[in-house]
Amino acid sequence: MSELLQIATSTAKRLFPGTAAVLSLLLVAHPSSGARKNGFVLDDALIPIRQILSGGPPRDGIPSIEQPRFVAAAEAGVRGTDRILGIERDGVAKAYPIAILNYHEIVNDSFGDEPIVVTYCPLCGTGMAFLAAIAGERRMFGVSGLLYNSDVLLYDRNSETLWSQLMLKAVAGPLKGTALEMVTVSHTTWGDWRRRHPETRVLAEDTGFRRNYRDDPYPGYASSRRVIFPVSGRDRRYHPKERVVGLLVNGEAKAYPFIELDRAGGVVVDVLGEQSVTVEFDAEHQTGRAVDEQGEELPIVIAYWFAWHAFYPKAEVFAAR
């Protein structure tokens, strides 16, 4: 337990300057009692309440970006190998540097009149975006400070509903059970994204918050075997931080570990949910994508193996022959 506190406290010093924020992590390994955590009512939760843990910071202790600013690619100051989340919709391309998302986890954005919420969980390595118009209303999302299976629980400020990023649904609150609709995201390098989208705009470091975005608040985490928070199940077939392409089609889920895609030559033709899919792996940029029979790109999630397995323990796993 002491090692967990040391790791969490070290991270907190980078994420949240100030003694109060660091001291709040003394509760990091201890789930709150009762049916309220961080001010959220959990009586009706679809997931076990005891497995909803405080990540340390209070609600909004990790501040979401509400009014994102963007700059042209030439002004971004992003290095070619830096990781980004990229979204292209209706001819508009935007890049969201992971270096910024590490400190904010949520960006409330729009593509034209279409509201989109961009999310990133540093603990699970998962960058996902969703349509933010839900039940006829634009939802503004924040970071709840709570985790389930080490993954961020979002909340929408409109209804106080808690949403699980990797479950793709509301897990507690008035909209419990409501699904999130994924938006196609590229989780790749800046160099790769800029080559494919030279007119892209880039989320600016001028976020309105004082953060050193050049300083990684999770040094060494991506290569370590450590999983800081408990998860509901572990599978030791792969390194916990092996990245996988997670694909969900017609209610069926399957993982394609990078190491297996590489062994298979980088292109795998498969059938999932009675639909033909092609999964492609780019070893140079450590990314992947999936397309259907018509060549249309499908939404995927690139995740650490431990995180994917925690949420989809019975899902198929591709293995190269």
C-alpha positions, 0 to 999 in steps of 0.5 A: 500500500505504501508503494501505491501512495508514493506513486500516487503522491509523486504523480499528484505533485506534477498534476496538482501543485500545492500541498492540499492536492497532494494530501488528498491522495492519502485516501487514494487506496481506500474506497469511500464508505456509503453510497456517495463518493466525491458527491455522486450518488451511487445507490443505483450504480450498474457496477459494484460500488466497492469497485468505484475508487477515488483516484485521489483528486476531488471532483474537477480536481483534474480540470476539463477544458471547456473552451479549447483554443486551436492553432495551426500545425506550424505554430503548435510546437509539437514534435514528430514523435509526440503522441496525439489523438486525431479526429477528422469530421466533415473535412475538419481535422484536429489534433489533441496532444497527449501531453495536454490530455495527461493533465486534463483528460477531457476536452469539450469541443465541437465540429461545426454544430456537432458537440464532441467530447474528447477523453483520455485516461492516462492510467489505461492509455485510452483515448476515445471521443463521443458524441456529446448531444445525448437525450436531446441535450448538449452535455458538458463533461467533467472529471469525477475523480473516480475510477472503475477498473482503473479507468476514468469515470466522466460525469456530465454537468447537466444531470450529474450522471457518471459515465464509464469511458471503456464501458461506453455507457452511463453507470450511475445517475439519471441517465443510467444505462444510456450508451455513448456513441463513439467517434473515430479517433486516431491515436498516433504520432504527430508526424503521422497525423500531420502528414495525413492532415496537413491542414490540421488544427492543434489544441493549444497549450494556452488552456487557461491553466498553469501546467508544464505540459512538457513534464510527463506526470506519469514517467515510466508508467507506460513501460512498467508492469505496475497497475496502480489501482485494482482491477476486476481481473488480470490476464498474464498472456501479455505485458499489462501495458501491451497495447491492443486495438479494441474493436466492438462490432454489433455487440461483439468485442475483440482485442488485437494486441500490437505484438500479434498484429506485427507477427501477422504482417500488419494486416488482418482480415477477420469477421466480427459481429457477422461483419467482415473487418480489416485491422491494420497495424502501423509499427512505425507510428505504433497505431492501428485502424480498422475498416469495414468491407466498404473501406469505411473506418470503424471506431476503435480504442487503443488500450493497455491490455490490462484495461481492455481485459478488465472490461472485456474478459470474455472477448476474443483475442486475436493471435497470429498463427 
